[in-house]
Amino acid sequence: MQYDVLISFTDPEDNRTVYRAGKDKYPREGYIPSEERIAYLQGKNNKFRAPVIAGKAIPPGGKKK
């Protein structure tokens, strides 16, 4: 599953991949983040103090749930 990027960020756990708000989906193809990482990016306990990825996943095929 992928998530819309809400705030642009560089992911140190994904080889410093840059994710751009409104343009990219998280995670990129070929990278599988942990459930904890997804929860961290969806929460407010990060350096932005706001979710950086959407709370709802985009299922394969691109349609939002």
C-alpha positions in Angstrom: 0.0 0.0 0.0 1.1 3.5 -0.6 0.3 6.8 1.0 0.0 10.4 -0.3 2.9 12.6 0.9 1.5 15.6 2.7 4.8 17.3 3.7 8.1 17.0 1.7 10.7 15.0 3.6 13.9 13.0 3.2 13.7 9.5 4.6 16.9 8.4 6.3 15.6 4.9 6.6 15.1 4.6 2.8 18.6 5.5 1.7 17.8 9.3 2.1 15.1 9.1 -0.6 13.3 12.5 -1.0 9.5 12.4 -1.0 7.8 15.5 -2.4 4.4 16.7 -1.1 1.6 16.3 -3.7 3.9 14.6 -6.2 5.1 11.3 -4.6 3.6 8.3 -2.9 5.2 6.7 0.2 6.9 4.2 0.1 8.6 4.1 -3.3 8.5 0.9 -5.3 11.0 -1.6 -3.9 11.0 -0.3 -0.3 9.0 -1.9 2.4 8.9 0.2 5.6 8.0 -1.2 9.0 4.5 -0.6 10.5 6.3 1.5 13.2 7.8 3.7 10.5 4.4 4.3 8.8 2.8 5.1 12.2 5.7 7.5 13.0 5.3 9.3 9.6 1.5 9.5 10.1 1.7 10.8 13.6 2.7 14.1 15.2 5.7 12.9 17.1 8.2 13.7 14.4 10.4 16.7 13.6 7.6 18.4 11.7 5.1 17.8 14.5 2.5 16.9 11.9 1.7 13.9 9.8 3.9 13.8 6.7 2.0 11.0 5.0 -1.8 10.5 4.7 -3.6 8.3 7.2 -5.4 6.3 4.5 -3.5 4.0 2.2 -3.9 4.0 -1.6 -4.4 0.4 -2.6 -2.7 -1.1 -5.6 -4.3 0.4 -8.8 -4.3 3.9 -7.4 -7.8 4.3 -6.1 -8.1 5.7 -2.5 -10.0 3.7 0.1 
